[in-house]
Amino acid sequence: MLETPTRNHPTVVLSRVLAVALIMALVSIGYVAEGTYELIWGSVAIIALSSIVLFIFWAKTAIHATDTELISEFNFIVRKMKAVPYSKIASVNVIRTLPNRIFGTATVQVNINSSINAARPEISICLKNDLANQVRNELSARIYGLNYSAEQEQVYESSIVLTNRDAILHGLFGTSSWFFISSLFFTALSVVFIVFESAGDMMGLISTSLLFALSFLIPMIAMIIRYYNFRVYRLGDTIYLQHGAIQLYKTSFKVNKINSVRIKRTFFARLMNKACLEVDVVGINATQDTTPVLCILTSMDNIDKLMRNVVPDFIYENEGRRQPGRAAIPWLMKAFWASLFTALVYAYPVWFLFMGDVSSLNLVDWVIDPLRVIVVGSFVFLVLIYFGAAHLGFNNNRLDVGKDMFMFETGIIDRVRTVMQYDRSQIVDVVAWPSARRLGLARCKVSMLSSSGHSVSMSGYYPVEELEVIGEEVLDRIEDGRYDYKKSTF
């Protein structure tokens, strides 16, 4: 494997120097336009200096392995050594970015069981593709005890049939519905503005197109490319994920590293009877995910099948029960206070349009009345949104407390069903604002370690004594020996 100290592949330096050169080339375009050619030499000096610094870091950084740990050393002026015991490794990921695929390399990323700097791998090394797969295989064998090789990956079929059409639908409707709706709203608003205010204005058309691309089109396409060719399967007690059209991503983790499972159904996904599956796993965040996706948007039948084949320990049959009738009061109070705050914001604009000197706006007379209607209408619309959200929040929340697990179902437009085991809970808080506390109601906040540091799940409003059962059960399981440390090995 890495018995002798090994450096990153030299193309790492080349790709980073090219990135710096590209940035400086874009900056230099402005210098050429302004005729300040002497500043171009400054850009060249920056590229040269960056090349020297990057080369030194490359030459002075080496990684090697012993029988018990993986070690990264940097020795230039100061010496820095980082040792990762194999027993602490949570996942070994192989990433192939576009430069990796061009140069025939791959990047091995090692994540540990820690929520600190969870978005960054603890050790990362770029090697030739075949050597990177060999390193991953040997590390995986040490961690998972499986005789598994990259050459055999195509032999194992995904636990469910997923098509690239599913990846496209996930890119469109797998994100928050609020994000989807707001992106479309602001894009439509910009188009209307261009049509009525800047007809024939090419710059306005370009700015609107850029807004649409940056707010909606590019994130959607990036997600589709990222989750293209998605595969998920389980061997023994290890789950394997693989996806990507341009940047290939492979990872694996033990089932006992999962802290919670979420079935996420956005508004548009529910219309198609589809959902996606997310998991909280410490030490898997190799691609900056806040929550690793265990399954992209697919049918509920596929979700049920995947749960039974891959994470049967998190299957929860009970639907849960709604909030008690009196829980409607705190939801309505939230809507009331939001409406009051909005009214204070709107107070001056409304007063000015109806009572003030509107002539100072320099608008033609026929525009004033529609403007008044728009302002008042937008206020009424927001108030209706607040109370509509309160109604949905009251009706959509579910709670169920079982023997080994408990479940929260939450959401206003997007629904999320979170299944957690007592032995994986880190902190359980029962909290209540005055409007709920006077009614004997509260909300339960459960914190768990996750790939983004920690995740928090919040229940709806339920009687305090029912919610306190969750925290009491966690402590009781520790005291009477039912607590299974193997479910929380970090």
C-alpha positions in Angstrom: 0.0 0.0 0.0 1.8 3.1 1.3 4.7 1.4 3.1 7.1 4.1 2.0 6.5 7.9 2.1 4.4 8.8 -1.0 3.8 12.3 -2.4 0.7 13.5 -4.3 0.8 13.0 -8.0 2.7 15.9 -9.7 -0.4 16.8 -11.6 -1.9 18.2 -8.4 0.7 21.1 -8.7 0.0 21.5 -12.4 -3.8 21.7 -12.0 -3.5 24.3 -9.2 -1.0 26.4 -11.1 -3.3 26.3 -14.1 -6.2 27.5 -11.9 -4.1 30.4 -10.6 -3.0 31.2 -14.2 -6.7 31.2 -15.4 -7.7 33.6 -12.6 -4.8 36.0 -13.4 -5.5 35.7 -17.1 -9.1 36.9 -16.5 -7.7 39.8 -14.4 -5.2 40.7 -17.0 -7.9 41.1 -19.6 -8.9 44.3 -17.7 -5.3 45.5 -17.7 -5.1 45.1 -21.5 -8.4 46.9 -22.0 -7.1 49.8 -19.9 -3.7 49.8 -21.6 -1.8 49.1 -18.3 0.4 46.5 -19.8 3.0 46.8 -17.0 0.5 45.3 -14.5 0.5 42.1 -16.6 4.0 41.4 -15.4 2.6 41.5 -11.8 0.2 38.7 -12.8 3.1 36.7 -14.2 5.0 37.2 -11.0 2.0 36.0 -8.9 1.8 32.9 -11.1 5.5 32.2 -10.7 5.4 32.8 -6.9 2.3 30.5 -6.6 4.1 27.8 -8.6 7.1 27.9 -6.3 5.0 27.8 -3.1 2.8 25.0 -4.4 5.9 23.0 -5.5 7.4 23.4 -2.0 4.2 22.2 -0.3 4.0 19.2 -2.7 7.7 18.3 -2.2 7.5 18.5 1.6 4.3 16.6 2.1 4.3 12.8 2.2 1.9 10.2 3.4 2.7 6.7 4.5 1.0 3.8 6.4 1.9 1.6 9.2 0.2 -1.5 10.6 -2.1 0.6 12.8 -2.4 4.1 11.3 -2.2 6.3 8.3 0.3 9.2 8.7 0.6 12.5 6.8 3.7 14.6 7.3 4.7 18.1 6.3 8.3 19.1 7.0 9.3 22.6 5.9 10.6 25.1 8.5 8.1 23.6 10.9 7.1 19.9 11.1 3.5 18.9 11.2 2.4 15.3 11.5 -1.1 13.9 11.4 -1.8 10.3 12.4 -5.2 8.6 11.8 -5.7 5.2 13.4 -7.5 2.7 11.2 -10.0 2.1 14.0 -11.1 5.8 13.8 -11.7 5.9 10.1 -15.3 6.3 9.2 -15.1 6.2 5.4 -12.6 6.0 2.6 -13.8 7.9 -0.5 -12.4 8.0 -4.0 -13.1 11.2 -5.9 -12.4 11.7 -9.6 -12.7 15.3 -10.7 -12.4 16.4 -14.3 -8.6 17.1 -13.9 -8.3 13.6 -12.3 -10.0 12.0 -15.3 -7.8 14.0 -17.7 -4.6 13.0 -16.0 -5.7 9.4 -15.2 -5.6 10.0 -11.4 -7.9 9.8 -8.4 -8.1 11.4 -5.0 -8.4 9.2 -1.9 -10.1 11.0 0.9 -10.1 9.6 4.5 -12.7 10.9 6.9 -12.7 10.1 10.6 -15.4 9.9 13.2 -15.5 13.5 14.2 -17.9 16.4 13.7 -15.0 18.9 13.8 -14.1 20.1 10.3 -16.6 17.5 9.1 -16.7 19.1 5.6 -13.0 18.4 5.1 -11.3 15.0 4.8 -8.7 14.4 7.5 -6.1 13.0 5.0 -6.3 13.4 1.2 -3.9 12.1 -1.4 -3.9 12.1 -5.2 -2.5 9.0 -6.9 -2.7 7.2 -10.2 -6.2 5.7 -10.6 -5.1 2.1 -10.1 -3.0 2.8 -7.1 -5.8 5.0 -5.6 -8.2 2.0 -5.9 -5.6 -0.3 -4.4 -5.2 2.1 -1.4 -9.0 2.3 -1.0 -9.3 -1.5 -1.2 -6.7 -2.2 1.5 -8.0 0.5 3.8 -11.5 -0.8 3.4 -10.3 -4.3 4.2 -8.7 -3.0 7.4 -11.8 -1.1 8.4 -14.7 -3.3 7.2 -13.0 -6.7 7.0 -14.3 -7.3 3.5 -12.4 -8.7 0.5 -13.6 -6.0 -1.8 -11.9 -4.6 -4.9 -12.6 -1.8 -7.3 -12.6 -4.3 -10.2 -15.6 -6.1 -8.7 -17.7 -3.0 -8.3 -19.6 -3.4 -11.6 -20.5 -6.9 -10.5 -22.6 -5.7 -7.6 -26.0 -4.3 -8.7 -27.7 -1.4 -7.1 -30.2 -2.5 -4.4 -32.9 -0.7 -6.4 -33.2 0.2 -10.1 -32.4 3.9 -10.5 -32.3 5.6 -13.9 -30.7 8.8 -15.1 -34.3 10.1 -15.4 -34.4 9.9 -11.6 -31.2 12.0 -11.4 -32.9 14.6 -13.6 -36.0 14.7 -11.4 -33.8 14.9 -8.3 -32.0 17.9 -9.7 -35.4 19.6 -10.4 -37.4 18.6 -7.4 -35.1 17.1 -4.9 -34.1 20.5 -3.3 -36.3 22.7 -1.1 -39.6 23.7 -2.7 -39.1 27.2 -1.2 -35.9 27.5 -3.2 -37.5 26.2 -6.4 -40.5 28.5 -6.1 -38.5 31.6 -5.1 -36.1 31.0 -8.0 -39.0 30.8 -10.5 -40.6 33.9 -8.9 -37.6 36.2 -9.1 -36.8 35.0 -12.6 -40.4 35.7 -13.7 -40.2 39.1 -12.0 -37.0 40.0 -13.8 -38.5 38.9 -17.1 -41.6 41.1 -16.6 -39.4 44.0 -15.6 -37.4 43.6 -18.8 -40.5 43.3 -21.0 -42.2 46.4 -19.6 -39.3 48.6 -18.5 -36.4 47.7 -20.7 -37.8 46.4 -24.0 -34.9 46.1 -26.4 -32.3 46.6 -23.7 -29.7 43.9 -24.4 -27.9 44.5 -21.0 -31.2 44.0 -19.2 -31.8 40.8 -21.1 -28.3 39.5 -20.3 -28.7 40.4 -16.6 -32.0 38.6 -16.4 -30.5 35.5 -18.1 -27.6 35.5 -15.7 -30.0 35.8 -12.7 -32.0 32.8 -14.0 -28.8 30.8 -14.6 -27.2 31.5 -11.2 -30.4 31.1 -9.1 -31.9 28.1 -10.8 -30.4 26.6 -13.9 -26.7 26.1 -12.8 -27.6 24.6 -9.4 -30.1 22.3 -11.0 -27.6 21.1 -13.7 -24.8 20.7 -11.1 -27.0 18.4 -9.0 -28.1 16.4 -12.0 -24.4 15.9 -13.1 -23.4 15.1 -9.5 -26.0 12.3 -8.9 -25.9 10.8 -12.4 -25.5 7.0 -12.6 -26.4 6.7 -8.9 -25.9 3.3 -7.3 -26.3 2.1 -3.8 -25.9 -1.4 -2.3 -24.9 -3.2 0.9 -22.4 -5.9 1.5 -22.3 -7.3 5.0 -22.6 -4.4 7.4 -21.2 -1.9 4.9 -23.1 0.5 2.5 -21.6 1.6 -0.8 -22.5 4.7 -2.7 -21.3 5.6 -6.2 -22.5 8.4 -8.5 -21.3 11.2 -10.8 -21.2 12.1 -14.5 -18.1 14.3 -14.6 -16.8 14.0 -11.0 -17.0 10.4 -10.0 -17.6 9.8 -6.3 -17.3 6.5 -4.4 -17.7 6.0 -0.7 -18.6 3.4 1.8 -19.5 3.4 5.5 -20.7 0.9 8.1 -24.4 0.8 9.0 -23.6 1.5 12.7 -22.3 4.9 11.7 -25.8 6.0 10.7 -27.4 8.2 13.4 -30.7 8.9 11.7 -32.6 8.3 8.5 -34.8 10.9 6.8 -37.4 10.3 4.2 -37.7 13.7 2.5 -40.7 14.5 0.3 -40.8 17.9 -1.3 -44.1 19.3 -2.5 -43.5 18.5 -6.1 -42.1 15.1 -5.2 -45.3 14.3 -3.3 -47.4 15.1 -6.4 -45.4 12.3 -8.2 -45.5 10.0 -5.2 -41.7 10.1 -5.0 -39.2 10.7 -2.2 -35.5 10.8 -1.5 -33.6 9.2 1.4 -31.0 11.0 3.5 -28.8 9.8 6.3 -26.7 11.4 9.0 -23.3 9.8 9.0 -20.3 11.1 10.8 -17.1 11.2 8.7 -18.6 10.9 5.2 -18.8 14.5 4.1 -16.2 14.3 1.3 -18.1 16.4 -1.2 -19.4 19.2 1.1 -22.9 17.7 1.6 -24.7 18.8 4.6 -26.5 15.5 4.6 -25.4 12.5 2.5 -28.0 11.2 0.1 -28.6 7.5 0.4 -31.1 7.5 -2.4 -32.0 10.1 -5.0 -35.6 11.0 -5.8 -37.5 7.8 -6.7 -40.8 6.1 -6.2 -42.1 5.3 -2.7 -42.0 1.6 -3.6 -38.3 1.9 -4.3 -37.8 3.7 -1.0 -39.5 0.9 0.9 -37.4 -1.7 -0.9 -34.2 0.1 -0.2 -35.0 0.6 3.4 -35.6 -3.2 3.8 -32.4 -4.1 1.9 -30.0 -1.5 3.1 -31.2 0.0 6.4 -33.7 -2.4 7.9 -32.8 -1.3 11.4 -34.5 2.1 10.7 -37.8 0.8 9.4 -40.6 2.4 11.3 -44.1 1.2 10.5 -46.2 3.5 12.8 -47.6 6.6 11.1 -47.5 8.6 14.3 -50.2 10.8 15.8 -51.1 14.4 15.2 -50.7 17.3 17.6 -53.5 17.8 20.2 -56.2 20.4 19.3 -54.8 23.0 21.7 -51.5 23.0 19.8 -53.2 25.1 17.1 -52.9 28.1 19.5 -49.0 28.4 19.5 -49.0 28.0 15.7 -51.6 30.8 15.3 -49.6 32.9 17.7 -46.6 32.5 15.4 -48.6 33.7 12.5 -50.0 36.6 14.5 -46.6 37.9 15.5 -45.2 37.5 12.0 -48.2 39.4 10.7 -47.7 42.1 13.3 -44.1 42.5 12.3 -45.0 42.7 8.6 -47.6 45.3 9.4 -45.0 47.5 11.1 -42.8 47.2 8.0 -45.7 48.0 5.7 -47.1 50.9 7.9 -45.0 53.7 6.4 -45.3 52.7 2.7 -49.1 52.3 3.0 -49.5 55.6 4.8 -47.3 57.4 2.2 -49.3 55.9 -0.7 -52.7 56.8 0.7 -52.0 59.9 2.8 -48.6 61.3 1.8 -47.4 63.4 -1.1 -47.2 60.8 -3.9 -46.3 63.5 -6.4 -42.8 63.3 -5.1 -42.4 59.9 -6.7 -42.7 61.4 -10.2 -45.1 58.8 -11.4 -47.9 59.2 -13.9 -51.3 59.3 -12.3 -52.6 56.0 -13.8 -49.7 54.1 -12.0 -50.6 55.3 -8.5 -53.8 53.2 -8.0 -52.2 49.9 -9.3 -49.2 50.6 -7.0 -51.5 51.0 -4.0 -53.3 47.7 -4.9 -50.0 45.9 -5.3 -48.7 47.1 -1.9 -51.9 46.3 0.0 -52.3 43.0 -1.9 -48.8 41.9 -1.1 -49.4 42.5 2.6 -52.6 40.5 2.5 -50.9 37.8 0.6 -48.1 37.5 3.2 -50.6 37.4 6.0 -52.4 34.6 4.3 -49.1 32.8 3.8 -48.4 33.1 7.5 -51.7 31.7 8.6 -51.7 29.0 5.9 -48.3 27.9 7.1 -49.6 27.7 10.7 -52.5 25.6 9.4 -50.2 23.2 7.6 -47.7 23.1 10.5 -50.5 22.1 12.8 -51.8 19.4 10.5 -48.6 17.9 9.1 -46.6 17.2 12.3 -46.5 13.6 13.6 -44.8 12.0 16.6 -44.4 8.4 17.6 -42.3 7.0 20.5 -41.5 3.3 20.2 -39.6 0.7 22.1 -36.1 1.2 20.4 -36.8 4.1 18.1 -38.9 7.3 17.8 -40.1 9.3 14.8 -40.7 12.9 14.0 -42.6 13.9 10.9 -42.4 17.7 10.2 -42.7 20.2 7.5 -45.0 22.8 6.0 -44.6 22.5 2.3 -41.8 19.8 2.3 -42.4 16.8 4.5 -39.6 15.1 6.4 -40.0 11.9 8.3 -37.0 11.4 10.6 -36.4 8.1 12.3 -33.9 8.0 15.2 -32.8 5.3 17.7 -32.4 6.2 21.4 -28.9 4.8 21.5 -27.8 7.4 18.9 -29.3 10.5 20.5 -26.7 13.0 21.9 -28.8 15.7 23.4 -32.6 15.8 24.1 -34.2 19.1 25.0 -37.8 19.8 25.8 -38.4 23.5 25.0 -41.5 25.8 25.1 -42.3 29.4 24.5 -44.8 31.1 26.8 -47.8 30.6 24.5 -47.2 26.8 24.5 -46.0 26.5 28.1 -49.3 27.9 29.5 -51.1 25.1 27.6 -48.8 22.4 29.0 -47.2 21.9 25.5 -43.6 21.9 24.4 -41.4 20.9 21.5 -38.7 18.2 21.6 -35.3 19.1 20.1 -33.0 16.1 19.5 -29.3 16.7 18.5 -27.1 14.1 16.9 -23.6 14.0 15.5 -23.7 14.3 11.7 -21.5 14.9 8.7 -22.1 18.7 9.1 -21.1 18.8 12.7 -24.5 18.1 14.3 -28.1 17.8 13.2 -31.2 18.9 15.0 -34.7 17.5 14.7 -37.6 19.3 16.2 -41.0 17.9 16.9 -44.4 19.6 16.9 -46.2 20.7 20.0 -47.1 17.9 22.4 -47.8 17.5 26.1 -44.6 18.0 28.1 -44.8 14.7 29.9 -45.0 12.8 26.6 -41.9 14.5 25.2 -39.9 14.0 28.4 -40.3 10.2 27.9 -37.7 10.4 25.0 -34.9 11.8 27.2 -35.9 9.5 30.1 -35.7 6.5 27.9 -32.2 7.4 26.7 -31.0 7.6 30.3 -32.9 4.5 31.4 -31.3 2.4 28.6 -27.8 3.5 29.8 -28.7 2.7 33.5 -30.3 -0.7 32.9 -27.8 -2.0 30.3 -30.1 -1.9 27.2 -27.9 0.8 25.7 -26.0 -0.8 22.8 -22.6 0.8 22.5 -22.1 -0.8 19.1 -24.8 1.4 17.6 -22.8 4.5 18.6 -19.2 3.6 18.1 -17.2 6.8 17.4 
